Amino acid sequence: MSSDDFISASIKGILKNGINLYLETVEEEQYYTLKLLQYFEEETEFPTYLRKGHLIEIENLEMQIACELLVSNSTLYFIPYLNNIFDIFTEVLKFIAHNHERIMTEFRGIEETKIQSIKELNQVQDEKTDEKEKYEEESSDDDFEWI
């Protein structure tokens, strides 16, 4: 398979099946859609509109609806209406390539991953046990005698 055939097959696969974005919730899909809309409004010359709260319409420079973008079930679907949509298609891919991880982090937050040795884990556990014992000693039955 030549590189041209591979590229054509890849584009055909994207148009047919969409792009899995690995989004977890409907709210995350809505956030991603809004960020994609914002990108097209600010970074491209293509007029862009949000329709029905989840569907993005993109016009070409001649003010004709060129395509629609839909994020549903964690998949971005690219629905072309005209033949000359390659510029818009590349903008969508550029958006995903440059912004996907940042948008996911903005929405989900940063998970702290910390690798600790067994000795450090035991030390943290001992500190928690000491604090619990200290609290139990401070709150004795004498505190409640006045009731």
C-alpha positions in Angstrom: 0.0 0.0 0.0 1.5 3.3 -1.0 1.5 6.3 1.3 -1.2 8.0 -0.8 -3.4 5.0 -0.5 -2.8 4.9 3.3 -3.6 8.6 3.7 -6.8 8.2 1.6 -7.8 5.1 3.6 -7.2 7.0 6.9 -9.2 10.0 5.9 -12.0 7.7 4.6 -11.9 5.9 8.0 -12.2 9.1 9.9 -15.1 10.3 7.8 -16.9 7.0 8.1 -16.2 6.2 11.8 -15.2 9.4 13.5 -12.4 10.1 15.9 -12.6 8.6 19.4 -11.7 11.3 21.9 -11.9 9.2 25.0 -14.3 11.5 26.8 -16.1 10.1 29.8 -19.3 12.2 30.3 -21.8 14.2 28.4 -20.6 17.3 30.2 -17.1 16.6 29.0 -18.4 16.3 25.4 -20.2 19.6 25.7 -17.1 21.3 27.1 -15.0 19.8 24.2 -17.6 21.0 21.7 -17.4 24.5 23.1 -13.6 24.6 23.0 -13.7 23.4 19.4 -16.2 26.1 18.5 -14.1 28.7 20.3 -11.0 27.5 18.4 -12.7 27.9 15.0 -14.1 31.3 15.9 -10.7 32.7 17.1 -8.1 30.8 15.1 -9.6 30.3 11.6 -11.4 32.4 9.0 -14.3 29.9 8.7 -17.6 31.2 10.0 -18.8 28.7 12.7 -22.1 28.3 14.5 -23.4 26.2 17.3 -26.7 24.5 16.6 -28.9 22.5 18.9 -26.3 22.9 21.7 -24.0 20.2 20.4 -23.6 20.4 16.6 -21.1 22.8 15.0 -21.8 24.1 11.5 -18.8 25.4 9.6 -19.1 27.5 6.5 -16.5 27.8 3.8 -15.2 31.2 2.7 -18.1 31.5 0.1 -20.6 31.3 3.1 -21.9 27.8 2.2 -22.3 25.2 4.9 -19.2 23.0 4.2 -19.5 20.5 7.1 -20.8 19.7 10.5 -19.0 18.5 13.6 -20.7 16.4 16.2 -19.3 15.0 19.4 -21.4 12.1 20.5 -20.6 9.0 22.6 -17.0 10.2 23.0 -16.6 10.3 19.2 -16.0 13.4 17.0 -18.0 12.9 13.7 -17.0 15.0 10.7 -20.0 15.3 8.3 -19.0 16.9 5.0 -21.5 18.7 2.7 -19.1 19.9 0.0 -16.2 18.4 -1.8 -13.6 21.0 -1.0 -13.4 20.7 2.8 -9.7 19.7 3.2 -8.7 23.0 4.8 -11.4 22.6 7.5 -10.6 18.9 8.0 -6.9 19.8 8.6 -8.0 22.5 11.1 -10.0 19.9 13.0 -7.0 17.6 13.1 -4.7 20.5 14.1 -7.1 21.4 17.0 -7.1 17.8 18.3 -3.3 17.5 18.0 -2.5 20.7 19.8 -5.3 21.0 22.3 -6.8 17.6 23.2 -4.6 16.9 26.3 -4.9 20.4 27.6 -8.7 20.4 27.3 -8.9 17.0 29.1 -6.7 18.3 31.9 -8.8 21.6 32.2 -12.0 19.6 32.5 -10.8 16.7 34.7 -8.1 18.4 36.7 -4.6 17.0 37.3 -4.3 13.7 39.0 -1.3 13.6 41.3 0.7 10.4 40.8 3.3 9.8 43.5 5.5 6.8 43.8 6.5 6.1 47.4 8.7 3.5 48.9 7.3 1.0 51.5 9.2 2.9 54.2 7.5 6.2 53.3 4.1 4.6 53.2 4.7 3.0 56.7 5.8 6.4 58.0 2.7 8.1 56.7 0.5 5.4 58.2 2.3 5.7 61.6 1.7 9.4 61.6 -2.0 8.9 61.0 -2.2 6.4 63.8 -0.4 8.7 66.2 -2.8 11.6 65.4 -5.8 9.3 65.9 -4.5 8.1 69.3 -3.7 11.7 70.4 -7.3 12.8 69.5 -8.8 9.9 71.4 -6.7 10.7 74.5 -7.8 14.4 74.3 -11.5 13.6 74.1 -12.1 11.5 77.2 -15.4 10.8 79.1 -14.6 13.6 81.5 -15.4 16.1 78.7 -19.0 15.0 78.7 -19.7 14.9 82.5 -21.3 18.3 82.6 -24.2 17.1 80.3 
